[in-house]
């Protein structure tokens, strides 16, 4: 029997998307990203200076922090203070790796962009929503910093988006919600750039294994979703043609 999506979506259909820019007052880049019932607040700030391993190199850096607020899930979660869970560390490293692929750090100079991704509400796909939303926040931050004269040129040379996919009843489905994420026999998080080059793939079989053919199907479905996400990002970045320096 084929899997019936709880919300009635088609197999290759994203959840409803929305991006609310300038959501907070003080961060140069701020976006509330919503993907279905998942909501992530993405803020980007810039500081002068870089980590020690880059000091004197003339190159900048981007780092990310990810947290899930206590009431983001049905059962309240404890706040993470000094000791972060393995999951939190893994996700914030993924966000940082993904977004660093979008920047020319020589143009940024010895400055650090910090991404703060805070999950307000979780219904699966928090890490992929954080990446997609944080990219918009990075672009808005760069735009504002250029206007303020804090950057001479735009370092934004790539575009990055991410989505989840999974196997349910042997078929590939796009953008899983929590019910589907729990039921999936295989689930993947896929990060791609504007050329549909793969930045990162995280995937595992929850039970048994999966075939190379199924892997190809999952990547094809992910690519379809990411193309739509890339268009949505460009639509919300007003000065895209000015700040994007890639091809």
N, CA, C and O of each residue as an XYZ file, in Angstrom:
988
protein
N       0.845     -1.206      0.000
C       0.000      0.000      0.000
C       0.873      1.246      0.000
O       1.812      1.349      0.789
N       0.566      2.190     -0.882
C       1.359      3.413     -0.974
C       1.127      4.296      0.251
O       0.037      4.331      0.822
N       2.180      5.003      0.633
C       2.100      5.917      1.784
C       1.187      7.098      1.460
O       1.318      7.725      0.409
N       0.268      7.391      2.365
C      -0.623      8.543      2.232
C      -0.119      9.656      3.151
O      -0.053      9.480      4.368
N       0.235     10.794      2.572
C       0.790     11.889      3.365
C      -0.284     12.453      4.301
O      -1.411     12.697      3.873
N       0.060     12.657      5.566
C      -0.933     13.151      6.537
C      -1.552     14.484      6.158
O      -2.707     14.750      6.489
N      -0.784     15.335      5.459
C      -1.293     16.659      5.089
C      -1.788     16.727      3.647
O      -2.117     17.802      3.147
N      -1.839     15.563      2.978
C      -2.398     15.515      1.633
C      -1.473     15.981      0.532
O      -1.909     16.104     -0.613
N      -0.207     16.247      0.832
C       0.717     16.712     -0.192
C       1.050     15.603     -1.192
O       0.915     14.414     -0.904
N       1.492     16.040     -2.381
C       2.015     15.094     -3.356
C       3.404     14.632     -2.912
O       4.021     15.227     -2.029
N       3.873     13.570     -3.539
C       5.141     12.955     -3.142
C       6.313     13.917     -3.250
O       7.208     13.893     -2.405
N       6.326     14.776     -4.290
C       7.443     15.699     -4.524
C       7.041     17.142     -4.223
O       7.497     18.069     -4.892
N       6.194     17.328     -3.221
C       5.697     18.670     -2.882
C       6.267     19.130     -1.542
O       6.217     18.402     -0.551
N       6.809     20.346     -1.526
C       7.295     20.944     -0.284
C       6.125     21.345      0.605
O       5.007     21.541      0.131
N       6.397     21.461      1.884
C       5.424     22.072      2.779
C       5.314     23.564      2.461
O       6.208     24.119      1.822
N       4.229     24.227      2.897
C       4.124     25.678      2.665
C       5.335     26.406      3.250
O       5.746     26.154      4.383
N       5.895     27.318      2.446
C       7.107     28.050      2.819
C       6.791     29.515      3.065
O       5.929     30.092      2.403
N       7.495     30.117      4.022
C       7.463     31.573      4.132
C       8.748     32.044      4.804
O       9.294     31.367      5.676
N       9.216     33.209      4.386
C      10.406     33.834      4.967
C      10.050     35.279      5.330
O       9.650     36.062      4.470
N      10.199     35.617      6.603
C       9.906     36.974      7.069
C      11.220     37.669      7.394
O      11.802     37.415      8.449
N      11.706     38.550      6.501
C      12.991     39.223      6.739
C      12.869     40.330      7.768
O      11.769     40.776      8.098
N      14.033     40.773      8.277
C      14.102     41.865      9.264
C      13.215     41.573     10.469
O      12.513     42.453     10.967
N      13.256     40.330     10.927
C      12.364     39.911     12.011
C      12.802     40.463     13.360
O      11.971     40.740     14.225
N      14.110     40.622     13.532
C      14.613     41.253     14.749
C      15.274     42.581     14.382
O      15.594     42.825     13.219
N      15.473     43.430     15.381
C      15.855     44.817     15.125
C      17.353     45.027     14.913
O      17.749     45.807     14.046
N      18.183     44.348     15.687
C      19.585     44.744     15.758
C      20.531     43.952     14.853
O      21.588     44.462     14.483
N      20.176     42.725     14.491
C      21.056     41.923     13.636
C      21.024     42.462     12.211
O      19.947     42.783     11.708
N      22.178     42.570     11.543
C      22.196     43.011     10.143
C      21.350     42.119      9.233
O      20.747     42.595      8.271
N      21.314     40.835      9.544
C      20.477     39.907      8.785
C      19.607     39.101      9.718
O      20.110     38.476     10.651
N      18.300     39.105      9.478
C      17.385     38.385     10.356
C      16.192     37.890      9.553
O      15.558     38.663      8.833
N      15.883     36.592      9.676
C      14.782     35.988      8.928
C      14.080     34.957      9.817
O      14.732     34.131     10.456
N      12.763     35.014      9.850
C      11.983     33.933     10.433
C      11.589     33.007      9.288
O      10.810     33.386      8.413
N      12.129     31.795      9.299
C      11.874     30.823      8.234
C      10.833     29.813      8.713
O      10.980     29.202      9.772
N       9.778     29.650      7.912
C       8.731     28.683      8.240
C       8.626     27.664      7.118
O       8.542     28.017      5.941
N       8.632     26.403      7.501
C       8.439     25.300      6.561
C       7.403     24.372      7.181
O       7.722     23.563      8.051
N       6.160     24.496      6.726
C       5.088     23.796      7.414
C       4.970     24.318      8.832
O       4.874     25.528      9.041
N       4.975     23.429      9.804
C       4.887     23.830     11.211
C       6.252     24.035     11.855
O       6.331     24.359     13.040
N       7.322     23.850     11.095
C       8.665     24.122     11.609
C       8.988     25.604     11.423
O       8.824     26.162     10.338
N       9.449     26.225     12.509
C       9.780     27.650     12.476
C      11.169     27.849     13.079
O      11.438     27.399     14.193
N      12.044     28.521     12.343
C      13.417     28.765     12.796
C      13.734     30.247     12.628
O      13.564     30.811     11.547
N      14.195     30.868     13.709
C      14.633     32.261     13.659
C      16.130     32.278     13.356
O      16.931     31.719     14.104
N      16.493     32.926     12.253
C      17.885     32.955     11.789
C      18.411     34.386     11.864
O      17.887     35.276     11.195
N      19.436     34.607     12.669
C      20.072     35.917     12.787
C      21.540     35.812     12.378
O      22.190     34.797     12.628
N      22.058     36.873     11.745
C      23.465     36.912     11.337
C      24.082     38.227     11.796
O      23.533     39.299     11.542
N      25.213     38.143     12.466
C      25.955     39.316     12.912
C      27.393     39.212     12.433
O      27.872     38.129     12.096
N      28.086     40.364     12.406
C      29.486     40.384     11.979
C      30.341     41.027     13.055
O      29.961     42.038     13.645
N      31.499     40.431     13.306
C      32.475     41.009     14.217
C      33.825     41.102     13.508
O      34.122     40.318     12.607
N      34.633     42.068     13.925
C      35.986     42.179     13.390
C      36.851     41.091     14.018
O      36.718     40.782     15.202
N      37.743     40.513     13.205
C      38.627     39.472     13.707
C      38.156     38.088     13.322
O      37.000     37.885     12.949
N      39.073     37.138     13.420
C      38.818     35.751     13.030
C      39.428     34.820     14.071
O      40.203     35.274     14.913
N      39.097     33.520     14.036
C      39.757     32.563     14.929
C      41.281     32.574     14.735
O      41.781     32.982     13.687
N      41.995     32.125     15.750
C      43.456     32.192     15.735
C      44.075     31.535     14.517
O      45.083     32.016     13.999
N      43.482     30.434     14.049
C      44.103     29.719     12.933
C      44.022     30.500     11.621
O      44.660     30.126     10.637
N      43.229     31.601     11.601
C      43.128     32.421     10.409
C      43.763     33.803     10.575
O      43.836     34.572      9.616
N      44.221     34.119     11.786
C      44.794     35.440     12.032
C      46.010     35.689     11.126
O      46.933     34.877     11.066
N      45.990     36.823     10.429
C      47.078     37.165      9.524
C      46.934     36.606      8.125
O      47.759     36.892      7.258
N      45.896     35.812      7.888
C      45.709     35.195      6.566
C      45.005     36.125      5.585
O      45.072     35.925      4.372
N      44.325     37.150      6.120
C      43.533     38.023      5.275
C      42.172     37.454      4.927
O      41.404     38.077      4.194
N      41.870     36.279      5.445
C      40.605     35.611      5.131
C      39.640     35.672      6.318
O      40.051     35.680      7.478
N      38.358     35.715      5.994
C      37.325     35.738      7.018
C      36.821     34.350      7.364
O      37.394     33.343      6.950
N      35.720     34.313      8.143
C      35.198     33.045      8.640
C      33.698     33.176      8.866
O      33.182     34.276      9.063
N      33.013     32.053      8.837
C      31.605     31.977      9.231
C      31.446     30.826     10.191
O      31.946     29.728      9.945
N      30.745     31.075     11.295
C      30.462     30.032     12.268
C      28.974     30.059     12.590
O      28.306     31.071     12.374
N      28.459     28.958     13.101
C      27.019     28.875     13.361
C      26.742     28.270     14.731
O      27.474     27.406     15.212
N      25.676     28.743     15.337
C      25.164     28.167     16.578
C      23.694     27.823     16.368
O      22.940     28.582     15.760
N      23.306     26.658     16.889
C      21.940     26.148     16.718
C      21.392     25.751     18.075
O      22.069     25.079     18.854
N      20.191     26.159     18.352
C      19.528     25.754     19.596
C      18.059     25.500     19.311
O      17.468     26.099     18.412
N      17.485     24.602     20.094
C      16.054     24.359     20.054
C      15.455     24.879     21.357
O      15.843     24.431     22.437
N      14.528     25.805     21.269
C      13.938     26.378     22.469
C      13.132     25.330     23.226
O      12.608     24.397     22.618
N      13.026     25.474     24.555
C      12.390     24.437     25.374
C      10.997     24.030     24.918
O      10.661     22.847     24.967
N      10.180     24.979     24.478
C       8.800     24.666     24.095
C       8.638     24.428     22.599
O       7.521     24.487     22.084
N       9.735     24.160     21.893
C       9.663     23.941     20.443
C       9.009     22.607     20.103
O       8.509     22.425     18.993
N       9.009     21.675     21.050
C       8.441     20.351     20.833
C       7.311     20.099     21.828
O       7.099     20.888     22.749
N       6.592     19.002     21.640
C       5.436     18.712     22.490
C       5.825     18.588     23.960
O       5.116     19.067     24.844
N       6.953     17.942     24.207
C       7.463     17.820     25.569
C       8.598     18.823     25.757
O       9.528     18.877     24.952
N       8.516     19.623     26.834
C       9.539     20.652     27.055
C      10.927     20.027     27.126
O      11.128     19.011     27.791
N      11.874     20.642     26.440
C      13.259     20.193     26.479
C      14.068     21.105     27.394
O      13.812     22.305     27.484
N      15.038     20.520     28.064
C      15.916     21.306     28.927
C      16.788     22.219     28.063
O      17.206     21.834     26.971
N      17.055     23.416     28.552
C      17.977     24.297     27.843
C      19.387     23.722     27.897
O      19.793     23.121     28.891
N      20.124     23.919     26.809
C      21.513     23.486     26.763
C      22.400     24.687     27.081
O      22.323     25.719     26.415
N      23.225     24.547     28.084
C      24.096     25.643     28.485
C      25.534     25.326     28.091
O      25.879     25.410     26.913
N      26.366     24.971     29.039
C      27.782     24.756     28.730
C      28.013     23.461     27.956
O      28.887     23.394     27.092
N      27.227     22.437     28.270
C      27.423     21.148     27.606
C      26.341     20.945     26.555
O      25.173     20.752     26.889
N      26.732     20.989     25.281
C      25.790     20.804     24.187
C      25.646     19.327     23.859
O      26.606     18.562     23.957
N      24.444     18.932     23.472
C      24.227     17.549     23.058
C      24.975     17.280     21.760
O      25.314     18.204     21.021
N      25.228     16.003     21.494
C      25.895     15.636     20.244
C      25.095     16.081     19.037
O      25.663     16.506     18.031
N      23.764     15.983     19.133
C      22.900     16.392     18.022
C      23.063     17.878     17.729
O      23.200     18.273     16.571
N      23.048     18.703     18.775
C      23.186     20.146     18.590
C      24.523     20.485     17.951
O      24.580     21.295     17.026
N      25.600     19.872     18.434
C      26.921     20.142     17.863
C      26.985     19.726     16.404
O      27.551     20.437     15.573
N      26.407     18.577     16.094
C      26.414     18.091     14.709
C      25.678     19.063     13.790
O      26.156     19.378     12.700
N      24.504     19.541     14.238
C      23.684     20.402     13.381
C      24.349     21.749     13.170
O      24.369     22.256     12.049
N      24.900     22.343     14.233
C      25.494     23.667     14.022
C      26.754     23.582     13.166
O      27.068     24.528     12.444
N      27.471     22.482     13.231
C      28.610     22.299     12.327
C      28.146     22.142     10.882
O      28.772     22.664      9.960
N      27.045     21.421     10.694
C      26.480     21.275      9.348
C      26.068     22.627      8.777
O      26.353     22.923      7.616
N      25.402     23.446      9.583
C      24.977     24.773      9.121
C      26.200     25.598      8.722
O      26.209     26.230      7.666
N      27.222     25.590      9.560
C      28.428     26.353      9.259
C      29.112     25.871      7.996
O      29.477     26.680      7.143
N      29.295     24.558      7.862
C      29.950     24.010      6.656
C      29.178     24.389      5.399
O      29.762     24.777      4.388
N      27.850     24.270      5.481
C      27.015     24.531      4.311
C      27.125     25.977      3.866
O      27.307     26.251      2.679
N      27.017     26.901      4.801
C      27.010     28.320      4.444
C      28.390     28.842      4.063
O      28.498     29.804      3.302
N      29.443     28.222      4.581
C      30.791     28.650      4.181
C      31.021     28.416      2.692
O      31.857     29.081      2.082
N      30.286     27.476      2.104
C      30.426     27.202      0.669
C      29.869     28.332     -0.186
O      30.039     28.320     -1.405
N      29.205     29.314      0.434
C      28.588     30.407     -0.318
C      29.437     31.671     -0.336
O      29.068     32.649     -0.986
N      30.572     31.671      0.368
C      31.300     32.918      0.590
C      32.730     32.882      0.057
O      33.391     31.843      0.079
N      33.194     34.040     -0.425
C      34.595     34.251     -0.768
C      35.239     34.935      0.430
O      35.045     36.133      0.637
N      35.994     34.194      1.212
C      36.500     34.710      2.476
C      37.643     35.705      2.309
O      37.942     36.466      3.230
N      38.280     35.704      1.150
C      39.298     36.732      0.901
C      38.639     38.097      0.744
O      39.186     39.106      1.192
N      37.470     38.135      0.112
C      36.735     39.391     -0.025
C      36.177     39.831      1.331
O      36.157     41.023      1.637
N      35.729     38.881      2.134
C      35.193     39.220      3.462
C      36.272     39.847      4.339
O      35.979     40.698      5.178
N      37.521     39.424      4.142
C      38.600     39.933      4.985
C      38.543     39.319      6.372
O      37.731     38.428      6.622
N      39.379     39.776      7.259
C      39.457     39.166      8.592
C      38.302     39.623      9.477
O      38.463     40.378     10.436
N      37.142     39.126      9.102
C      35.906     39.359      9.834
C      35.201     38.031     10.001
O      35.427     37.102      9.225
N      34.349     37.932     11.006
C      33.616     36.696     11.269
C      32.123     36.960     11.208
O      31.613     37.858     11.877
N      31.425     36.168     10.399
C      29.968     36.165     10.390
C      29.495     35.050     11.315
O      29.939     33.908     11.195
N      28.601     35.378     12.229
C      28.040     34.390     13.142
C      26.563     34.204     12.848
O      25.791     35.163     12.855
N      26.182     32.972     12.592
C      24.792     32.615     12.334
C      24.201     32.018     13.611
O      24.758     31.080     14.180
N      23.086     32.561     14.050
C      22.346     31.999     15.188
C      21.021     31.466     14.671
O      20.168     32.233     14.225
N      20.851     30.157     14.730
C      19.614     29.519     14.282
C      18.893     28.961     15.508
O      19.365     28.012     16.135
N      17.756     29.552     15.843
C      16.994     29.147     17.025
C      15.642     28.588     16.598
O      14.836     29.279     15.976
N      15.411     27.324     16.944
C      14.165     26.660     16.558
C      13.063     27.079     17.527
O      13.129     26.796     18.724
N      12.051     27.757     16.988
C      10.912     28.174     17.800
C       9.858     27.072     17.878
O       9.173     26.912     18.888
N       9.748     26.317     16.786
C       8.774     25.228     16.728
C       9.305     24.151     15.798
O       9.782     24.451     14.703
N       9.224     22.899     16.230
C       9.835     21.807     15.475
C       8.790     20.804     15.001
O       8.011     20.272     15.793
N       8.789     20.555     13.692
C       7.978     19.493     13.108
C       8.802     18.811     12.021
O       8.345     18.613     10.895
N      10.044     18.457     12.400
C      11.036     17.832     11.505
C      11.592     18.859     10.520
O      10.964     19.880     10.239
N      12.779     18.563     10.008
C      13.421     19.443      9.039
C      13.966     20.713      9.639
O      14.085     21.720      8.941
N      14.307     20.696     10.929
C      14.799     21.933     11.542
C      16.168     22.321     10.995
O      16.430     23.507     10.793
N      17.042     21.356     10.753
C      18.390     21.696     10.282
C      18.354     22.202      8.836
O      19.084     23.126      8.477
N      17.497     21.587      8.008
C      17.419     22.035      6.620
C      16.738     23.403      6.524
O      17.141     24.241      5.717
N      15.719     23.626      7.335
C      15.081     24.944      7.366
C      16.058     25.989      7.874
O      16.068     27.119      7.384
N      16.886     25.623      8.859
C      17.889     26.545      9.396
C      18.891     26.941      8.320
O      19.265     28.111      8.230
N      19.328     25.996      7.510
C      20.296     26.294      6.450
C      19.667     27.203      5.390
O      20.252     28.216      5.007
N      18.491     26.839      4.929
C      17.828     27.615      3.875
C      17.493     29.023      4.349
O      17.705     29.990      3.618
N      16.974     29.146      5.566
C      16.646     30.463      6.109
C      17.876     31.278      6.437
O      17.901     32.485      6.200
N      18.901     30.635      6.979
C      20.119     31.360      7.355
C      20.837     31.903      6.129
O      21.493     32.942      6.205
N      20.721     31.212      5.000
C      21.337     31.762      3.785
C      20.733     33.123      3.450
O      21.452     34.058      3.098
N      19.411     33.229      3.561
C      18.753     34.510      3.292
C      19.232     35.558      4.284
O      19.483     36.704      3.911
N      19.359     35.162      5.561
C      19.836     36.099      6.579
C      21.261     36.559      6.285
O      21.586     37.728      6.493
N      22.115     35.652      5.804
C      23.486     36.017      5.418
C      23.455     37.033      4.280
O      24.173     38.032      4.316
N      22.625     36.778      3.275
C      22.532     37.696      2.133
C      22.053     39.072      2.576
O      22.586     40.088      2.128
N      21.050     39.116      3.455
C      20.544     40.398      3.948
C      21.597     41.119      4.786
O      21.715     42.343      4.730
N      22.361     40.351      5.563
C      23.425     40.962      6.367
C      24.480     41.583      5.467
O      24.917     42.708      5.711
N      24.893     40.868      4.436
C      25.896     41.391      3.509
C      25.382     42.660      2.835
O      26.122     43.631      2.677
N      24.113     42.643      2.441
C      23.522     43.819      1.805
C      23.584     45.034      2.727
O      23.964     46.126      2.305
N      23.206     44.832      3.996
C      23.220     45.952      4.942
C      24.636     46.431      5.230
O      24.875     47.634      5.332
N      25.572     45.502      5.362
C      26.959     45.872      5.649
C      27.590     46.623      4.479
O      28.428     47.501      4.684
N      27.190     46.278      3.253
C      27.652     47.021      2.078
C      27.100     48.448      2.099
O      27.819     49.408      1.823
N      25.835     48.568      2.426
C      25.208     49.890      2.482
C      25.845     50.771      3.560
O      25.957     51.986      3.396
N      26.256     50.145      4.655
C      26.876     50.888      5.754
C      28.347     51.173      5.516
O      28.978     51.874      6.306
N      28.900     50.636      4.433
C      30.306     50.853      4.130
C      31.246     49.971      4.928
O      32.456     50.197      4.921
N      30.708     48.956      5.625
C      31.554     48.056      6.420
C      32.186     46.973      5.553
O      33.169     46.348      5.949
N      31.622     46.757      4.380
C      32.212     45.865      3.382
C      32.366     46.653      2.082
O      31.474     47.408      1.696
N      33.505     46.471      1.413
C      33.742     47.181      0.152
C      33.111     46.448     -1.025
O      32.633     47.076     -1.970
N      33.110     45.114     -0.966
C      32.546     44.290     -2.033
C      31.762     43.156     -1.428
O      31.962     42.809     -0.263
N      30.867     42.570     -2.207
C      30.083     41.442     -1.712
C      30.882     40.146     -1.818
O      31.418     39.832     -2.880
N      30.964     39.389     -0.717
C      31.647     38.092     -0.760
C      30.702     36.931     -1.109
O      31.104     35.769     -1.057
N      29.450     37.246     -1.462
C      28.456     36.201     -1.683
C      28.612     35.627     -3.092
O      28.129     36.209     -4.064
N      29.289     34.486     -3.193
C      29.596     33.905     -4.503
C      28.837     32.612     -4.771
O      28.983     32.028     -5.844
N      28.035     32.156     -3.823
C      27.270     30.920     -3.999
C      25.905     31.048     -3.369
O      25.654     31.956     -2.577
N      25.028     30.135     -3.725
C      23.699     30.073     -3.128
C      23.483     28.664     -2.587
O      23.804     27.680     -3.254
N      22.937     28.571     -1.376
C      22.829     27.289     -0.684
C      21.408     27.084     -0.180
O      20.800     28.001      0.371
N      20.882     25.878     -0.369
C      19.589     25.493      0.205
C      19.658     24.019      0.594
O      20.509     23.275      0.108
N      18.748     23.609      1.479
C      18.767     22.235      1.977
C      17.343     21.723      2.160
O      16.415     22.498      2.388
N      17.186     20.403      2.057
C      15.865     19.801      2.204
C      16.025     18.369      2.701
O      17.079     17.755      2.538
N      14.960     17.847      3.310
C      14.967     16.450      3.746
C      14.171     15.607      2.760
O      13.220     16.086      2.142
N      14.570     14.350      2.623
C      13.846     13.380      1.806
C      13.853     12.052      2.548
O      14.677     11.833      3.436
N      12.930     11.166      2.179
C      12.908      9.874      2.849
C      12.169      8.819      2.047
O      11.404      9.127      1.133
N      12.414      7.569      2.410
C      11.706      6.444      1.799
C      10.571      6.013      2.709
O      10.785      5.683      3.875
N       9.361      6.020      2.163
C       8.165      5.572      2.869
C       7.436      4.586      1.971
O       7.069      4.919      0.844
N       7.226      3.375      2.468
C       6.623      2.310      1.662
C       7.381      2.126      0.347
O       6.789      1.842     -0.694
N       8.709      2.294      0.420
C       9.553      2.053     -0.743
C       9.619      3.174     -1.748
O      10.296      3.037     -2.767
N       8.934      4.292     -1.499
C       8.934      5.423     -2.426
C       9.635      6.623     -1.799
O       9.659      6.785     -0.579
N      10.207      7.463     -2.668
C      10.910      8.668     -2.210
C       9.922      9.812     -2.021
O       9.115     10.105     -2.903
N       9.999     10.461     -0.843
C       9.128     11.590     -0.521
C       9.977     12.796     -0.130
O      11.049     12.665      0.461
N       9.461     13.975     -0.481
C      10.160     15.235     -0.248
C       9.668     15.908      1.019
O       8.473     15.911      1.315
N      10.625     16.489      1.780
C      10.303     17.402      2.878
C       9.397     16.743      3.919
O       8.215     17.066      4.029
N       9.973     15.823      4.673
C       9.197     15.048      5.631
C       8.786     15.885      6.841
O       9.573     16.683      7.351
N       7.540     15.693      7.297
C       7.163     16.249      8.594
C       7.465     15.216      9.677
O       8.019     14.157      9.382
N       7.110     15.512     10.917
C       7.526     14.640     12.023
C       6.953     13.224     11.891
O       7.666     12.240     12.090
N       5.672     13.128     11.556
C       5.045     11.806     11.428
C       5.766     10.979     10.374
O       6.014      9.790     10.574
N       6.100     11.604      9.259
C       6.784     10.898      8.183
C       8.230     10.590      8.547
O       8.754      9.532      8.200
N       8.866     11.515      9.245
C      10.256     11.313      9.652
C      10.383     10.089     10.550
O      11.330      9.313     10.426
N       9.425      9.923     11.450
C       9.436      8.774     12.362
C       9.160      7.470     11.605
O       9.737      6.430     11.922
N       8.279      7.530     10.610
C       7.874      6.332      9.876
C       8.849      5.923      8.775
O       8.817      4.778      8.324
N       9.712      6.834      8.335
C      10.587      6.565      7.190
C      11.573      5.442      7.482
O      12.132      5.366      8.575
N      11.781      4.572      6.500
C      12.786      3.514      6.638
C      14.177      4.031      6.270
O      15.190      3.473      6.693
N      14.213      5.096      5.481
C      15.461      5.769      5.113
C      15.181      7.264      5.114
O      14.172      7.705      4.563
N      16.058      8.045      5.723
C      15.876      9.496      5.614
C      17.215     10.180      5.386
O      18.254      9.755      5.891
N      17.153     11.262      4.601
C      18.335     12.000      4.165
C      18.130     13.496      4.382
O      17.011     14.002      4.301
N      19.219     14.185      4.655
C      19.269     15.641      4.569
C      20.255     15.969      3.453
O      21.388     15.486      3.455
N      19.821     16.789      2.505
C      20.630     17.087      1.319
C      20.832     18.589      1.218
O      19.875     19.360      1.297
N      22.099     19.005      1.040
C      22.443     20.414      0.861
C      23.048     20.570     -0.524
O      23.964     19.838     -0.895
N      22.526     21.539     -1.296
C      23.029     21.774     -2.648
C      23.257     23.262     -2.878
O      22.735     24.104     -2.147
N      24.053     23.576     -3.919
C      24.267     24.972     -4.286
C      23.409     25.339     -5.499
O      22.584     24.545     -5.949
N      23.615     26.554     -6.021
C      22.795     27.072     -7.110
C      23.016     26.330     -8.424
O      22.204     26.438     -9.343
N      24.106     25.581     -8.516
C      24.357     24.774     -9.707
C      23.903     23.329     -9.499
O      24.169     22.461    -10.331
N      23.221     23.081     -8.387
C      22.758     21.760     -7.979
C      23.931     20.816     -7.719
O      23.810     19.595     -7.818
N      25.069     21.422     -7.384
C      26.190     20.629     -6.883
C      25.925     20.257     -5.436
O      25.360     21.049     -4.682
N      26.322     19.081     -5.054
C      26.054     18.594     -3.693
C      27.097     19.145     -2.730
O      28.298     18.969     -2.934
N      26.631     19.809     -1.686
C      27.496     20.295     -0.618
C      27.646     19.227      0.457
O      28.749     18.960      0.933
N      26.529     18.624      0.831
C      26.583     17.573      1.845
C      25.335     16.698      1.746
O      24.248     17.174      1.420
N      25.516     15.419      2.032
C      24.406     14.473      2.136
C      24.551     13.727      3.453
O      25.593     13.129      3.724
N      23.508     13.765      4.266
C      23.465     12.973      5.496
C      22.325     11.980      5.341
O      21.176     12.389      5.178
N      22.614     10.697      5.386
C      21.549      9.728      5.180
C      21.818      8.419      5.888
O      22.966      8.023      6.092
N      20.732      7.754      6.261
C      20.882      6.473      6.938
C      19.633      5.626      6.755
O      18.531      6.148      6.587
N      19.820      4.325      6.790
C      18.692      3.402      6.808
C      18.314      3.146      8.263
O      19.136      2.690      9.057
N      17.079      3.441      8.598
C      16.628      3.223      9.972
C      16.425      1.739     10.247
O      16.495      1.293     11.393
N      16.174      0.984      9.188
C      16.053     -0.466      9.316
C      16.459     -1.097      7.985
O      16.081     -0.599      6.925
N      17.216     -2.172      8.032
C      17.638     -2.825      6.803
C      18.620     -1.985      6.020
O      19.556     -1.421      6.585
N      18.408     -1.903      4.728
C      19.306     -1.167      3.842
C      18.497     -0.588      2.689
O      17.284     -0.778      2.604
N      19.198      0.127      1.795
C      18.525      0.656      0.618
C      19.454      0.486     -0.573
O      20.665      0.329     -0.420
N      18.865      0.520     -1.759
C      19.630      0.239     -2.980
C      20.196      1.516     -3.583
O      19.793      2.623     -3.225
N      21.143      1.341     -4.511
C      21.690      2.472     -5.247
C      20.589      3.167     -6.042
O      20.586      4.393     -6.155
N      19.659      2.395     -6.592
C      18.556      2.976     -7.348
C      17.691      3.857     -6.445
O      17.271      4.942     -6.848
N      17.429      3.391     -5.234
C      16.639      4.192     -4.296
C      17.386      5.459     -3.891
O      16.777      6.516     -3.723
N      18.704      5.354     -3.733
C      19.510      6.540     -3.430
C      19.374      7.570     -4.545
O      19.211      8.760     -4.275
N      19.440      7.121     -5.790
C      19.280      8.033     -6.919
C      17.903      8.690     -6.913
O      17.773      9.873     -7.226
N      16.890      7.928     -6.561
C      15.534      8.478     -6.494
C      15.441      9.551     -5.406
O      14.814     10.591     -5.605
N      16.057      9.297     -4.280
C      16.048     10.269     -3.187
C      16.743     11.561     -3.596
O      16.253     12.652     -3.306
N      17.873     11.440     -4.261
C      18.605     12.637     -4.704
C      17.835     13.397     -5.784
O      17.864     14.627     -5.813
N      17.149     12.676     -6.669
C      16.334     13.335     -7.694
C      15.207     14.140     -7.054
O      14.935     15.268     -7.465
N      14.550     13.559     -6.043
C      13.462     14.251     -5.349
C      14.008     15.459     -4.588
O      13.396     16.527     -4.585
N      15.168     15.281     -3.941
C      15.789     16.397     -3.220
C      16.116     17.537     -4.172
O      15.892     18.703     -3.845
N      16.646     17.208     -5.350
C      17.009     18.235     -6.333
C      15.786     19.035     -6.761
O      15.864     20.253     -6.918
N      14.660     18.358     -6.949
C      13.415     19.042     -7.314
C      13.029     20.058     -6.246
O      12.674     21.194     -6.561
N      13.099     19.645     -4.978
C      12.752     20.548     -3.883
C      13.721     21.700     -3.746
O      13.308     22.832     -3.493
N      14.997     21.430     -3.911
C      16.004     22.483     -3.741
C      15.890     23.529     -4.847
O      16.109     24.714     -4.594
N      15.555     23.117     -6.055
C      15.339     24.097     -7.127
C      14.244     25.094     -6.731
O      14.367     26.292     -6.985
N      13.183     24.594     -6.114
C      12.094     25.466     -5.674
C      12.538     26.370     -4.526
O      12.160     27.540     -4.469
N      13.341     25.822     -3.614
C      13.846     26.624     -2.497
C      14.778     27.731     -2.973
O      14.734     28.850     -2.461
N      15.619     27.419     -3.948
C      16.529     28.430     -4.493
C      15.755     29.594     -5.100
O      16.132     30.752     -4.926
N      14.686     29.292     -5.804
C      13.863     30.346     -6.387
C      13.199     31.185     -5.297
O      13.123     32.408     -5.407
N      12.720     30.522     -4.247
C      12.077     31.245     -3.146
C      13.072     32.165     -2.443
O      12.717     33.276     -2.049
N      14.311     31.711     -2.283
C      15.344     32.553     -1.672
C      15.591     33.811     -2.509
O      15.604     34.927     -1.989
N      15.782     33.612     -3.798
C      16.071     34.759     -4.667
C      14.915     35.759     -4.680
O      15.127     36.967     -4.790
N      13.718     35.251     -4.568
C      12.540     36.114     -4.584
C      12.505     37.052     -3.383
O      12.016     38.177     -3.487
N      13.025     36.591     -2.236
C      12.945     37.383     -1.002
C      14.172     38.273     -0.808
O      14.181     39.121      0.084
N      15.210     38.093     -1.634
C      16.422     38.929     -1.552
C      16.311     40.003     -2.626
O      16.588     39.746     -3.797
N      15.909     41.200     -2.230
C      15.552     42.252     -3.187
C      16.703     42.644     -4.109
O      16.497     42.860     -5.303
N      17.916     42.738     -3.558
C      19.053     43.193     -4.368
C      19.945     42.031     -4.791
O      21.169     42.155     -4.828
N      19.323     40.914     -5.106
C      20.040     39.700     -5.478
C      21.065     39.943     -6.583
O      22.211     39.506     -6.478
N      20.654     40.638     -7.638
C      21.546     40.850     -8.778
C      22.762     41.698     -8.425
O      23.770     41.664     -9.130
N      22.672     42.459     -7.335
C      23.774     43.313     -6.913
C      24.745     42.584     -6.015
O      25.958     42.720     -6.174
N      24.229     41.807     -5.065
C      25.107     41.204     -4.059
C      25.620     39.834     -4.432
O      26.622     39.387     -3.874
N      24.964     39.145     -5.365
C      25.421     37.809     -5.763
C      26.497     37.947     -6.830
O      26.269     38.532     -7.889
N      27.679     37.396     -6.534
C      28.825     37.576     -7.439
C      29.197     36.284     -8.174
O      30.188     36.253     -8.904
N      28.415     35.228     -7.988
C      28.713     33.962     -8.649
C      28.160     33.922    -10.063
O      27.714     34.935    -10.602
N      28.197     32.721    -10.661
C      27.647     32.575    -11.997
C      26.927     31.239    -12.109
O      26.386     30.916    -13.166
